[in-house]
Amino acid sequence: MIGNERREPTLDDLLNDPIVQILMRRDAVERWKLEEMIARVSRNRRAEADRLAA
């Protein structure tokens, strides 16, 4: 498909979306806290995968 690159949106793309920002504001979700939680979950999943692979 020339000229039609499809890709998944990045986390930054999603968190910069105006609708997502409105929802986060309404739910009192702070971006930095959400990003920390996502990073922690990612680290834990990687560690678990490494543990299972050993």
C-alpha positions in Angstrom: 0.0 0.0 0.0 2.0 2.9 -1.2 1.3 6.2 0.5 -1.0 4.7 3.0 1.1 3.9 6.1 -1.0 2.4 8.8 0.3 2.4 12.3 -1.0 2.1 15.8 -1.1 5.4 17.7 1.6 5.9 20.3 0.8 6.5 23.9 1.7 10.1 23.4 -0.7 10.3 20.4 -3.5 8.9 22.6 -2.8 11.1 25.6 -2.6 14.2 23.4 -6.0 13.6 21.9 -8.4 16.3 23.0 -11.2 13.9 23.8 -8.9 11.8 26.0 -7.7 15.0 27.7 -11.3 16.0 28.5 -12.1 12.5 29.9 -8.9 12.5 32.0 -9.7 16.0 33.4 -13.3 14.9 34.1 -12.0 11.8 35.9 -9.2 13.7 37.7 -6.5 11.5 36.1 -3.1 13.1 36.1 -1.1 12.3 33.0 2.2 11.8 34.9 0.6 9.3 37.2 -1.0 7.4 34.4 2.3 7.3 32.5 4.1 6.0 35.7 1.5 3.3 36.1 1.8 2.2 32.5 5.6 2.1 32.8 5.3 0.0 36.0 2.9 -2.5 34.4 5.2 -2.7 31.4 8.3 -3.4 33.6 6.3 -6.0 35.6 5.1 -7.8 32.4 8.7 -7.9 31.0 10.0 -9.3 34.3 7.3 -11.9 34.3 8.0 -12.9 30.7 11.7 -13.1 31.5 11.0 -15.3 34.5 8.8 -17.6 32.5 11.4 -17.9 29.7 14.2 -18.9 32.1 
